[in-house]
């Protein structure tokens, strides 16, 4: 099985650009969106049963600053809904792209027609490592910094996607965002950048899934445009997947940041229907699902390991 992943990345890319090893964990200039690389990757052998994400077979159709005409045509005129994926902490470039492929196949395996999507990924410059000796927190801090610095580039990525998504929507298709873990830290920076640069409301996504979000639990309190407070102006609905048993957030992230994370108990005041109207916000407490191995890493990956969580997500995708 081969899965197509359209992607953009603000990683510095060495030559040759068609090799995964050329995609570094360093970030391009924050003022040069034309340095962001757009391309198409083909991923082989994602195995849902074995929980293996496969490998990148080839990278083609490489462009700078925006999608190639071929990619734009493919995405605009394709017959599937579109899933946009932003990866989390400790994902190398190849991790990010193969995980995007796995997520596409995992959701499609549900049998829900709306969850059989075309996937587009954004890969920000994570080091791809949990620990970098001799400093236990170095890898985390590196990733958190580059995720935050990626806001301007993801804003440009969203701007390039907007006409594509509008063309797809005109054909009756829908668009979904899935941000996992520290990808939500990058997302909040992008939402802030979108409005700080004078962009207005935009129908980018029909549903935004914030899965195990490694973002402060007060993120929606920073109105009108701070952090994720304005995400509802870019997505018609927002689903927040949280889990009291998430060991990565409990042991690593909360300890290093000194604050509760959005993915632990959901947002502060989640039961306040005035702040979080049910028509816009969907709180998904994943603490009770026991159909996956909830070890240290697994407890943070429930969105792609628990069939029950997948069913909750795909029900929303179909509604």
ZADO-1210 file (C-alpha; in nm, 4 decimals, padded with zeros to 6 digits):
<atoms>
<atom x="00.0000" y="00.0000" z="00.0000" code="UNK" pos="1"/>
<atom x="00.1303" y="00.3446" z="-00.0943" code="UNK" pos="2"/>
<atom x="-00.0096" y="00.6607" z="00.0638" code="UNK" pos="3"/>
<atom x="00.0304" y="01.0066" z="-00.0913" code="UNK" pos="4"/>
<atom x="00.1173" y="01.2876" z="00.1498" code="UNK" pos="5"/>
<atom x="00.1200" y="01.6450" z="00.0239" code="UNK" pos="6"/>
<atom x="00.3342" y="01.8524" z="00.2573" code="UNK" pos="7"/>
<atom x="00.5017" y="02.1786" z="00.3441" code="UNK" pos="8"/>
<atom x="00.7961" y="02.2230" z="00.5779" code="UNK" pos="9"/>
<atom x="00.9922" y="02.5130" z="00.7197" code="UNK" pos="10"/>
<atom x="01.2906" y="02.2895" z="00.7873" code="UNK" pos="11"/>
<atom x="01.6118" y="02.3889" z="00.6112" code="UNK" pos="12"/>
<atom x="01.6525" y="02.1389" z="00.3274" code="UNK" pos="13"/>
<atom x="01.9933" y="02.0354" z="00.1994" code="UNK" pos="14"/>
<atom x="02.0562" y="01.8923" z="-00.1451" code="UNK" pos="15"/>
<atom x="01.9329" y="01.6638" z="-00.2857" code="UNK" pos="16"/>
<atom x="01.5849" y="01.7726" z="-00.1840" code="UNK" pos="17"/>
<atom x="01.4248" y="01.4409" z="-00.2787" code="UNK" pos="18"/>
<atom x="01.5857" y="01.2503" z="00.0109" code="UNK" pos="19"/>
<atom x="01.4300" y="01.2442" z="00.3595" code="UNK" pos="20"/>
<atom x="01.7765" y="01.2743" z="00.5175" code="UNK" pos="21"/>
<atom x="01.8146" y="01.6198" z="00.3571" code="UNK" pos="22"/>
<atom x="01.5372" y="01.7640" z="00.5744" code="UNK" pos="23"/>
<atom x="01.7090" y="01.9039" z="00.8841" code="UNK" pos="24"/>
<atom x="01.5833" y="02.0155" z="01.2254" code="UNK" pos="25"/>
<atom x="01.6908" y="02.3757" z="01.1593" code="UNK" pos="26"/>
<atom x="01.4383" y="02.6431" z="01.0689" code="UNK" pos="27"/>
<atom x="01.4297" y="02.8661" z="00.7591" code="UNK" pos="28"/>
<atom x="01.4332" y="03.2442" z="00.7905" code="UNK" pos="29"/>
<atom x="01.1220" y="03.3747" z="00.9674" code="UNK" pos="30"/>
<atom x="01.0911" y="03.6586" z="00.7151" code="UNK" pos="31"/>
<atom x="01.1323" y="03.4502" z="00.3986" code="UNK" pos="32"/>
<atom x="00.8204" y="03.2404" z="00.3339" code="UNK" pos="33"/>
<atom x="00.9627" y="03.1649" z="-00.0103" code="UNK" pos="34"/>
<atom x="01.2115" y="02.9334" z="00.1633" code="UNK" pos="35"/>
<atom x="00.9341" y="02.7009" z="00.2843" code="UNK" pos="36"/>
<atom x="00.9431" y="02.3767" z="00.0842" code="UNK" pos="37"/>
<atom x="00.6267" y="02.2239" z="-00.0640" code="UNK" pos="38"/>
<atom x="00.6254" y="01.8764" z="-00.2173" code="UNK" pos="39"/>
<atom x="00.4549" y="01.5396" z="-00.2437" code="UNK" pos="40"/>
<atom x="00.5781" y="01.2289" z="-00.0623" code="UNK" pos="41"/>
<atom x="00.4850" y="00.8682" z="-00.1275" code="UNK" pos="42"/>
<atom x="00.4837" y="00.6472" z="00.1810" code="UNK" pos="43"/>
<atom x="00.4942" y="00.2667" z="00.1685" code="UNK" pos="44"/>
<atom x="00.3805" y="00.0020" z="00.4137" code="UNK" pos="45"/>
<atom x="00.1892" y="00.1824" z="00.6881" code="UNK" pos="46"/>
<atom x="00.0661" y="-00.1134" z="00.8956" code="UNK" pos="47"/>
<atom x="-00.2240" y="-00.0296" z="01.1240" code="UNK" pos="48"/>
<atom x="-00.2279" y="-00.3690" z="01.2949" code="UNK" pos="49"/>
<atom x="00.1426" y="-00.3576" z="01.3825" code="UNK" pos="50"/>
<atom x="00.1324" y="00.0169" z="01.4556" code="UNK" pos="51"/>
<atom x="00.4182" y="00.0834" z="01.2134" code="UNK" pos="52"/>
<atom x="00.4139" y="00.4029" z="01.0113" code="UNK" pos="53"/>
<atom x="00.6016" y="00.2874" z="00.7015" code="UNK" pos="54"/>
<atom x="00.8778" y="00.4649" z="00.5114" code="UNK" pos="55"/>
<atom x="00.9055" y="00.7408" z="00.2529" code="UNK" pos="56"/>
<atom x="00.9590" y="00.5822" z="-00.0887" code="UNK" pos="57"/>
<atom x="01.0076" y="00.9058" z="-00.2818" code="UNK" pos="58"/>
<atom x="00.9634" y="01.2844" z="-00.2685" code="UNK" pos="59"/>
<atom x="00.8497" y="01.4542" z="-00.5872" code="UNK" pos="60"/>
<atom x="00.7027" y="01.7735" z="-00.7288" code="UNK" pos="61"/>
<atom x="00.9201" y="01.9975" z="-00.5091" code="UNK" pos="62"/>
<atom x="00.8496" y="02.3733" z="-00.5077" code="UNK" pos="63"/>
<atom x="00.9399" y="02.6716" z="-00.2918" code="UNK" pos="64"/>
<atom x="00.6942" y="02.9133" z="-00.1339" code="UNK" pos="65"/>
<atom x="00.3789" y="02.7311" z="-00.2377" code="UNK" pos="66"/>
<atom x="00.2310" y="02.4174" z="-00.3849" code="UNK" pos="67"/>
<atom x="00.3149" y="02.3340" z="-00.7444" code="UNK" pos="68"/>
<atom x="00.0398" y="02.3707" z="-01.0073" code="UNK" pos="69"/>
<atom x="00.0137" y="01.9908" z="-01.0200" code="UNK" pos="70"/>
<atom x="-00.0409" y="01.9634" z="-00.6441" code="UNK" pos="71"/>
<atom x="-00.2917" y="02.2500" z="-00.6486" code="UNK" pos="72"/>
<atom x="-00.4907" y="02.0798" z="-00.9243" code="UNK" pos="73"/>
<atom x="-00.4792" y="01.7423" z="-00.7493" code="UNK" pos="74"/>
<atom x="-00.5932" y="01.8825" z="-00.4145" code="UNK" pos="75"/>
<atom x="-00.8585" y="02.1132" z="-00.5611" code="UNK" pos="76"/>
<atom x="-01.0185" y="01.8561" z="-00.7888" code="UNK" pos="77"/>
<atom x="-00.9757" y="01.5335" z="-00.5905" code="UNK" pos="78"/>
<atom x="-01.2759" y="01.3344" z="-00.4792" code="UNK" pos="79"/>
<atom x="-01.2009" y="01.3106" z="-00.1061" code="UNK" pos="80"/>
<atom x="-01.2310" y="01.5358" z="00.1939" code="UNK" pos="81"/>
<atom x="-00.9016" y="01.6936" z="00.3043" code="UNK" pos="82"/>
<atom x="-00.7169" y="01.6267" z="00.6305" code="UNK" pos="83"/>
<atom x="-00.4465" y="01.8760" z="00.7363" code="UNK" pos="84"/>
<atom x="-00.2044" y="01.7335" z="00.9931" code="UNK" pos="85"/>
<atom x="00.0435" y="01.9132" z="01.2224" code="UNK" pos="86"/>
<atom x="00.2678" y="01.6734" z="01.4149" code="UNK" pos="87"/>
<atom x="00.3910" y="01.6911" z="01.7721" code="UNK" pos="88"/>
<atom x="00.7102" y="01.6730" z="01.9791" code="UNK" pos="89"/>
<atom x="01.0046" y="01.4450" z="01.8909" code="UNK" pos="90"/>
<atom x="00.9089" y="01.3881" z="01.5263" code="UNK" pos="91"/>
<atom x="01.1825" y="01.3883" z="01.2665" code="UNK" pos="92"/>
<atom x="01.0837" y="01.4888" z="00.9139" code="UNK" pos="93"/>
<atom x="01.0322" y="01.1261" z="00.8148" code="UNK" pos="94"/>
<atom x="00.8395" y="01.0603" z="01.1378" code="UNK" pos="95"/>
<atom x="00.6075" y="01.3504" z="01.0566" code="UNK" pos="96"/>
<atom x="00.5347" y="01.2477" z="00.6979" code="UNK" pos="97"/>
<atom x="00.4894" y="00.8777" z="00.7721" code="UNK" pos="98"/>
<atom x="00.2714" y="00.9597" z="01.0719" code="UNK" pos="99"/>
<atom x="00.0521" y="01.1719" z="00.8428" code="UNK" pos="100"/>
<atom x="00.0174" y="00.8695" z="00.6124" code="UNK" pos="101"/>
<atom x="-00.0630" y="00.6412" z="00.9066" code="UNK" pos="102"/>
<atom x="-00.3294" y="00.8813" z="01.0347" code="UNK" pos="103"/>
<atom x="-00.4911" y="00.8959" z="00.6915" code="UNK" pos="104"/>
<atom x="-00.5094" y="00.5173" z="00.6722" code="UNK" pos="105"/>
<atom x="-00.6148" y="00.4809" z="01.0388" code="UNK" pos="106"/>
<atom x="-00.9117" y="00.7129" z="00.9959" code="UNK" pos="107"/>
<atom x="-01.0079" y="00.5623" z="00.6593" code="UNK" pos="108"/>
<atom x="-01.0027" y="00.2138" z="00.8154" code="UNK" pos="109"/>
<atom x="-01.3045" y="00.3177" z="01.0236" code="UNK" pos="110"/>
<atom x="-01.5246" y="00.2677" z="00.7187" code="UNK" pos="111"/>
<atom x="-01.6771" y="00.6155" z="00.7582" code="UNK" pos="112"/>
<atom x="-01.6824" y="00.7711" z="00.4109" code="UNK" pos="113"/>
<atom x="-01.6083" y="01.1237" z="00.5341" code="UNK" pos="114"/>
<atom x="-01.2949" y="00.9980" z="00.7127" code="UNK" pos="115"/>
<atom x="-01.1404" y="00.8637" z="00.3909" code="UNK" pos="116"/>
<atom x="-00.9362" y="01.1743" z="00.3184" code="UNK" pos="117"/>
<atom x="-00.6498" y="01.3222" z="00.1211" code="UNK" pos="118"/>
<atom x="-00.3794" y="01.4228" z="00.3691" code="UNK" pos="119"/>
<atom x="-00.1695" y="01.7403" z="00.3746" code="UNK" pos="120"/>
<atom x="00.0996" y="01.7766" z="00.6410" code="UNK" pos="121"/>
<atom x="00.3050" y="02.0612" z="00.7806" code="UNK" pos="122"/>
<atom x="00.6369" y="01.9539" z="00.9334" code="UNK" pos="123"/>
<atom x="00.8010" y="02.2057" z="01.1659" code="UNK" pos="124"/>
<atom x="01.1650" y="02.1522" z="01.2764" code="UNK" pos="125"/>
<atom x="01.1437" y="01.9082" z="01.5643" code="UNK" pos="126"/>
<atom x="01.4735" y="01.7398" z="01.6500" code="UNK" pos="127"/>
<atom x="01.2966" y="01.4047" z="01.6417" code="UNK" pos="128"/>
<atom x="01.4304" y="01.2990" z="01.9811" code="UNK" pos="129"/>
<atom x="01.2854" y="01.2787" z="02.3311" code="UNK" pos="130"/>
<atom x="01.6221" y="01.3175" z="02.5047" code="UNK" pos="131"/>
<atom x="01.9487" y="01.4830" z="02.4042" code="UNK" pos="132"/>
<atom x="02.2189" y="01.4052" z="02.6659" code="UNK" pos="133"/>
<atom x="02.3373" y="01.5445" z="02.8964" code="UNK" pos="134"/>
<atom x="02.0418" y="01.7826" z="02.9395" code="UNK" pos="135"/>
<atom x="01.7082" y="01.6006" z="02.9771" code="UNK" pos="136"/>
<atom x="01.4997" y="01.9034" z="02.8824" code="UNK" pos="137"/>
<atom x="01.7052" y="02.0182" z="02.5826" code="UNK" pos="138"/>
<atom x="01.5124" y="01.8300" z="02.3111" code="UNK" pos="139"/>
<atom x="01.1775" y="01.9424" z="02.4526" code="UNK" pos="140"/>
<atom x="01.2836" y="02.3066" z="02.4757" code="UNK" pos="141"/>
<atom x="01.4277" y="02.2990" z="02.1241" code="UNK" pos="142"/>
<atom x="01.1037" y="02.1636" z="01.9854" code="UNK" pos="143"/>
<atom x="00.8886" y="02.4047" z="02.1832" code="UNK" pos="144"/>
<atom x="01.0955" y="02.6979" z="02.0561" code="UNK" pos="145"/>
<atom x="01.0912" y="02.5973" z="01.6891" code="UNK" pos="146"/>
<atom x="00.7208" y="02.5100" z="01.7095" code="UNK" pos="147"/>
<atom x="00.6505" y="02.8619" z="01.8349" code="UNK" pos="148"/>
<atom x="00.8786" y="03.0149" z="01.5714" code="UNK" pos="149"/>
<atom x="00.6835" y="02.8319" z="01.3004" code="UNK" pos="150"/>
<atom x="00.3711" y="03.0426" z="01.3410" code="UNK" pos="151"/>
<atom x="00.4498" y="03.2785" z="01.0513" code="UNK" pos="152"/>
<atom x="00.5311" y="02.9895" z="00.8190" code="UNK" pos="153"/>
<atom x="00.2157" y="02.7954" z="00.9091" code="UNK" pos="154"/>
<atom x="00.0170" y="03.1144" z="00.8554" code="UNK" pos="155"/>
<atom x="00.1584" y="03.1236" z="00.4998" code="UNK" pos="156"/>
<atom x="00.0801" y="02.7553" z="00.4570" code="UNK" pos="157"/>
<atom x="-00.2813" y="02.8237" z="00.5606" code="UNK" pos="158"/>
<atom x="-00.2983" y="03.1170" z="00.3187" code="UNK" pos="159"/>
<atom x="-00.1768" y="02.8936" z="00.0344" code="UNK" pos="160"/>
<atom x="-00.4278" y="02.6271" z="00.1335" code="UNK" pos="161"/>
<atom x="-00.7267" y="02.8606" z="00.1541" code="UNK" pos="162"/>
<atom x="-00.8103" y="02.8829" z="-00.2212" code="UNK" pos="163"/>
<atom x="-00.7493" y="02.5085" z="-00.2539" code="UNK" pos="164"/>
<atom x="-00.9889" y="02.4337" z="00.0299" code="UNK" pos="165"/>
<atom x="-01.2452" y="02.6763" z="-00.1106" code="UNK" pos="166"/>
<atom x="-01.2290" y="02.5033" z="-00.4495" code="UNK" pos="167"/>
<atom x="-01.2679" y="02.1638" z="-00.2839" code="UNK" pos="168"/>
<atom x="-01.5589" y="02.2860" z="-00.0727" code="UNK" pos="169"/>
<atom x="-01.7337" y="02.4168" z="-00.3833" code="UNK" pos="170"/>
<atom x="-01.7415" y="02.0536" z="-00.4981" code="UNK" pos="171"/>
<atom x="-01.9084" y="01.9409" z="-00.1769" code="UNK" pos="172"/>
<atom x="-01.5977" y="01.8299" z="00.0073" code="UNK" pos="173"/>
<atom x="-01.5068" y="01.9095" z="00.3682" code="UNK" pos="174"/>
<atom x="-01.1816" y="01.9980" z="00.5396" code="UNK" pos="175"/>
<atom x="-01.0399" y="01.8836" z="00.8730" code="UNK" pos="176"/>
<atom x="-00.7434" y="01.9904" z="01.0837" code="UNK" pos="177"/>
<atom x="-00.5674" y="01.7455" z="01.3159" code="UNK" pos="178"/>
<atom x="-00.3008" y="01.8940" z="01.5443" code="UNK" pos="179"/>
<atom x="-00.1306" y="01.6545" z="01.7841" code="UNK" pos="180"/>
<atom x="00.0628" y="01.7324" z="02.1022" code="UNK" pos="181"/>
<atom x="00.3124" y="02.0183" z="02.0525" code="UNK" pos="182"/>
<atom x="00.1637" y="02.0748" z="01.7084" code="UNK" pos="183"/>
<atom x="-00.0956" y="02.2751" z="01.9025" code="UNK" pos="184"/>
<atom x="00.1812" y="02.5045" z="02.0297" code="UNK" pos="185"/>
<atom x="00.2728" y="02.5674" z="01.6662" code="UNK" pos="186"/>
<atom x="-00.0956" y="02.6088" z="01.5781" code="UNK" pos="187"/>
<atom x="-00.1553" y="02.8781" z="01.8395" code="UNK" pos="188"/>
<atom x="00.1406" y="03.0734" z="01.7008" code="UNK" pos="189"/>
<atom x="-00.0088" y="03.0448" z="01.3518" code="UNK" pos="190"/>
<atom x="-00.3536" y="03.1612" z="01.4643" code="UNK" pos="191"/>
<atom x="-00.1976" y="03.4625" z="01.6366" code="UNK" pos="192"/>
<atom x="00.0117" y="03.5398" z="01.3266" code="UNK" pos="193"/>
<atom x="-00.2914" y="03.5094" z="01.0980" code="UNK" pos="194"/>
<atom x="-00.4783" y="03.7906" z="01.2716" code="UNK" pos="195"/>
<atom x="-00.1689" y="03.9942" z="01.3640" code="UNK" pos="196"/>
<atom x="-00.0903" y="04.0239" z="00.9922" code="UNK" pos="197"/>
<atom x="-00.4333" y="04.1640" z="00.9145" code="UNK" pos="198"/>
<atom x="-00.6041" y="03.8513" z="00.7869" code="UNK" pos="199"/>
<atom x="-00.9719" y="03.8253" z="00.8655" code="UNK" pos="200"/>
<atom x="-01.2079" y="03.5398" z="00.9389" code="UNK" pos="201"/>
<atom x="-01.1679" y="03.2473" z="00.7004" code="UNK" pos="202"/>
<atom x="-01.3461" y="02.9159" z="00.6557" code="UNK" pos="203"/>
<atom x="-01.0323" y="02.7043" z="00.6549" code="UNK" pos="204"/>
<atom x="-01.1656" y="02.4026" z="00.8412" code="UNK" pos="205"/>
<atom x="-01.5025" y="02.2463" z="00.9037" code="UNK" pos="206"/>
<atom x="-01.3579" y="02.0742" z="01.2125" code="UNK" pos="207"/>
<atom x="-01.0337" y="02.1236" z="01.4046" code="UNK" pos="208"/>
<atom x="-00.9258" y="01.8280" z="01.6174" code="UNK" pos="209"/>
<atom x="-00.6849" y="01.9213" z="01.8965" code="UNK" pos="210"/>
<atom x="-00.5486" y="01.5827" z="02.0039" code="UNK" pos="211"/>
<atom x="-00.3560" y="01.5524" z="02.3331" code="UNK" pos="212"/>
<atom x="-00.2709" y="01.9236" z="02.2976" code="UNK" pos="213"/>
<atom x="00.0540" y="02.0292" z="02.4635" code="UNK" pos="214"/>
<atom x="-00.0650" y="02.3872" z="02.5006" code="UNK" pos="215"/>
<atom x="-00.1583" y="02.5838" z="02.8121" code="UNK" pos="216"/>
<atom x="-00.5058" y="02.5041" z="02.9405" code="UNK" pos="217"/>
<atom x="-00.5958" y="02.8762" z="02.9503" code="UNK" pos="218"/>
<atom x="-00.5258" y="02.9177" z="02.5775" code="UNK" pos="219"/>
<atom x="-00.8843" y="03.0221" z="02.4963" code="UNK" pos="220"/>
<atom x="-00.8742" y="03.3013" z="02.7580" code="UNK" pos="221"/>
<atom x="-00.6394" y="03.5254" z="02.5555" code="UNK" pos="222"/>
<atom x="-00.9041" y="03.7014" z="02.3463" code="UNK" pos="223"/>
<atom x="-00.9627" y="03.8451" z="02.1038" code="UNK" pos="224"/>
<atom x="-00.6653" y="03.7098" z="01.9052" code="UNK" pos="225"/>
<atom x="-00.4178" y="03.5621" z="02.1555" code="UNK" pos="226"/>
<atom x="-00.3075" y="03.1982" z="02.1433" code="UNK" pos="227"/>
<atom x="-00.6010" y="02.9751" z="02.0353" code="UNK" pos="228"/>
<atom x="-00.8771" y="03.2180" z="02.1342" code="UNK" pos="229"/>
<atom x="-00.9496" y="03.3037" z="01.7686" code="UNK" pos="230"/>
<atom x="-00.9329" y="02.9497" z="01.6293" code="UNK" pos="231"/>
<atom x="-01.3115" y="02.9516" z="01.6106" code="UNK" pos="232"/>
<atom x="-01.2800" y="03.2203" z="01.3435" code="UNK" pos="233"/>
<atom x="-01.0851" y="02.9788" z="01.1213" code="UNK" pos="234"/>
<atom x="-01.2679" y="02.6547" z="01.2059" code="UNK" pos="235"/>
<atom x="-01.6426" y="02.6110" z="01.2281" code="UNK" pos="236"/>
<atom x="-01.6132" y="02.3563" z="01.5089" code="UNK" pos="237"/>
<atom x="-01.3357" y="02.2570" z="01.7485" code="UNK" pos="238"/>
<atom x="-01.2983" y="01.9161" z="01.9112" code="UNK" pos="239"/>
<atom x="-01.0608" y="01.9008" z="02.2087" code="UNK" pos="240"/>
<atom x="-00.9380" y="01.5487" z="02.2916" code="UNK" pos="241"/>
<atom x="-00.8043" y="01.5285" z="02.6474" code="UNK" pos="242"/>
<atom x="-00.6970" y="01.2468" z="02.8764" code="UNK" pos="243"/>
<atom x="-00.6316" y="01.2539" z="03.2505" code="UNK" pos="244"/>
<atom x="-00.4017" y="00.9531" z="03.2067" code="UNK" pos="245"/>
<atom x="-00.1703" y="01.1210" z="02.9528" code="UNK" pos="246"/>
<atom x="00.1687" y="01.0444" z="03.1087" code="UNK" pos="247"/>
<atom x="00.3689" y="01.2558" z="02.8633" code="UNK" pos="248"/>
<atom x="00.1735" y="01.5674" z="02.9569" code="UNK" pos="249"/>
<atom x="00.1631" y="01.4794" z="03.3284" code="UNK" pos="250"/>
<atom x="00.5252" y="01.3792" z="03.3793" code="UNK" pos="251"/>
<atom x="00.7158" y="01.5728" z="03.1140" code="UNK" pos="252"/>
<atom x="00.5253" y="01.8732" z="02.9868" code="UNK" pos="253"/>
<atom x="00.3513" y="02.0003" z="03.3000" code="UNK" pos="254"/>
<atom x="00.6761" y="01.9575" z="03.4964" code="UNK" pos="255"/>
<atom x="00.8855" y="02.1537" z="03.2472" code="UNK" pos="256"/>
<atom x="00.6257" y="02.4252" z="03.1875" code="UNK" pos="257"/>
<atom x="00.4868" y="02.4576" z="03.5382" code="UNK" pos="258"/>
<atom x="00.1293" y="02.4777" z="03.4103" code="UNK" pos="259"/>
<atom x="-00.1594" y="02.2470" z="03.3277" code="UNK" pos="260"/>
<atom x="-00.1873" y="02.1454" z="02.9639" code="UNK" pos="261"/>
<atom x="-00.4953" y="02.1624" z="02.7441" code="UNK" pos="262"/>
<atom x="-00.4702" y="01.7884" z="02.6812" code="UNK" pos="263"/>
<atom x="-00.4953" y="01.6881" z="03.0481" code="UNK" pos="264"/>
<atom x="-00.8384" y="01.8096" z="03.1623" code="UNK" pos="265"/>
<atom x="-00.9418" y="02.0217" z="02.8647" code="UNK" pos="266"/>
<atom x="-00.9574" y="02.4021" z="02.8761" code="UNK" pos="267"/>
<atom x="-01.0138" y="02.5965" z="03.1937" code="UNK" pos="268"/>
<atom x="-01.3869" y="02.6490" z="03.2345" code="UNK" pos="269"/>
<atom x="-01.4783" y="02.3779" z="02.9830" code="UNK" pos="270"/>
<atom x="-01.8272" y="02.3432" z="03.1347" code="UNK" pos="271"/>
<atom x="-01.9046" y="02.7126" z="03.0750" code="UNK" pos="272"/>
<atom x="-02.1421" y="02.7053" z="02.7780" code="UNK" pos="273"/>
<atom x="-02.1077" y="03.0809" z="02.7433" code="UNK" pos="274"/>
<atom x="-01.7355" y="03.0588" z="02.6797" code="UNK" pos="275"/>
<atom x="-01.7520" y="02.7233" z="02.5015" code="UNK" pos="276"/>
<atom x="-02.0863" y="02.7021" z="02.3195" code="UNK" pos="277"/>
<atom x="-02.1610" y="02.3389" z="02.2280" code="UNK" pos="278"/>
<atom x="-02.2324" y="02.4351" z="01.8685" code="UNK" pos="279"/>
<atom x="-01.8664" y="02.5331" z="01.8311" code="UNK" pos="280"/>
<atom x="-01.6731" y="02.3356" z="02.0941" code="UNK" pos="281"/>
<atom x="-01.6829" y="01.9601" z="02.1428" code="UNK" pos="282"/>
<atom x="-01.5036" y="01.8277" z="02.4533" code="UNK" pos="283"/>
<atom x="-01.3933" y="01.4655" z="02.4173" code="UNK" pos="284"/>
<atom x="-01.2766" y="01.3107" z="02.7450" code="UNK" pos="285"/>
<atom x="-01.0646" y="01.0133" z="02.6356" code="UNK" pos="286"/>
<atom x="-00.9679" y="00.9098" z="02.9897" code="UNK" pos="287"/>
<atom x="-01.2008" y="00.6106" z="02.9985" code="UNK" pos="288"/>
<atom x="-01.0853" y="00.4333" z="02.6822" code="UNK" pos="289"/>
<atom x="-00.9021" y="00.1090" z="02.7615" code="UNK" pos="290"/>
<atom x="-00.8693" y="-00.0430" z="02.4131" code="UNK" pos="291"/>
<atom x="-00.5003" y="00.0431" z="02.3627" code="UNK" pos="292"/>
<atom x="-00.1696" y="00.0096" z="02.5495" code="UNK" pos="293"/>
<atom x="-00.1488" y="00.3190" z="02.7699" code="UNK" pos="294"/>
<atom x="00.2229" y="00.3084" z="02.8516" code="UNK" pos="295"/>
<atom x="00.4285" y="00.6301" z="02.8686" code="UNK" pos="296"/>
<atom x="00.4287" y="00.6939" z="02.4931" code="UNK" pos="297"/>
<atom x="00.0996" y="00.5188" z="02.4215" code="UNK" pos="298"/>
<atom x="-00.0963" y="00.7283" z="02.6713" code="UNK" pos="299"/>
<atom x="-00.0167" y="01.0303" z="02.4521" code="UNK" pos="300"/>
<atom x="-00.0997" y="00.8537" z="02.1227" code="UNK" pos="301"/>
<atom x="-00.4548" y="00.7408" z="02.1978" code="UNK" pos="302"/>
<atom x="-00.5995" y="00.9359" z="01.9054" code="UNK" pos="303"/>
<atom x="-00.4334" y="00.6882" z="01.6648" code="UNK" pos="304"/>
<atom x="-00.4287" y="00.3751" z="01.8824" code="UNK" pos="305"/>
<atom x="-00.7744" y="00.3586" z="02.0380" code="UNK" pos="306"/>
<atom x="-01.0505" y="00.2410" z="01.8073" code="UNK" pos="307"/>
<atom x="-01.2957" y="00.3991" z="02.0493" code="UNK" pos="308"/>
<atom x="-01.1340" y="00.7409" z="02.0185" code="UNK" pos="309"/>
<atom x="-01.1225" y="00.6979" z="01.6415" code="UNK" pos="310"/>
<atom x="-01.4940" y="00.6229" z="01.6398" code="UNK" pos="311"/>
<atom x="-01.5600" y="00.9406" z="01.8384" code="UNK" pos="312"/>
<atom x="-01.3559" y="01.1407" z="01.5869" code="UNK" pos="313"/>
<atom x="-01.5067" y="00.9892" z="01.2755" code="UNK" pos="314"/>
<atom x="-01.8593" y="01.0349" z="01.4099" code="UNK" pos="315"/>
<atom x="-01.7833" y="01.4057" z="01.4275" code="UNK" pos="316"/>
<atom x="-01.6272" y="01.3995" z="01.0791" code="UNK" pos="317"/>
<atom x="-01.9474" y="01.2519" z="00.9405" code="UNK" pos="318"/>
<atom x="-02.1807" y="01.4988" z="01.1144" code="UNK" pos="319"/>
</atoms>
